[in-house]
Amino acid sequence: MDPRGMLFLFGAIVCELIGTNALKAADGFTRLLPTLVVIAGYGASFYLMSLSLRTIPLGVAYAIWSGLGTAAIAIIGVLAWREKLNIAGVIGIILIIVGVVLLNIFGEAGREA
């Protein structure tokens, strides 16, 4: 994969994580500053995702974006928001990460054929 596309994609993931954390802090959009961070975070995330799609196939980019974002936000929820994560949640996160890795491995192989 193109390094620039991956850089844009990982930037999109970081911005999405910022927006999602601010969503929790916005308390139903009743707090102005976190609400503005939500809008900026998701806006930047979608913009960077669109730039990544110039060189990364949509299915692969979306799987990485949503998979890593989901896994990371679950971990952040435990660490920053003191949310509980049971064994099923841990197994689910591991499966998401394994799925993203497999998609990257076989996605690259499929494009070479």
Phi, psi and omega in degrees: 000151179294128181301323179295318178299318179293323177297315177298318181296315180292328172297320177298320179295315180299315180296323178294321178295319177297313180298319181291319176296321177293329177300318176296316182289336183291344175052060179070031181061032177264353180243123189296307185300310177299326178296318178294324177293322176301310182298314180293317182297311180290324177298313178295322180298312180294323178297311180295324177298319180297324177291324179294332183288353174293330185233348181246133178302144184307311182299318180291313181298316182292322178296318179293313182300309183286321182294308180292324177297317179296313180297315182294319182290329176295317178293317178297321178302320178291314185283316187266326186251003178057035176280155181269144177227118181270181184298324178297321177295319178296315179297318179300317178297317178299317179296323177298313181296317178299319179298318179296317179298313180298319179298320178293317181295307184280337175295318177295316182296322181293329180283338181280338185287000000 
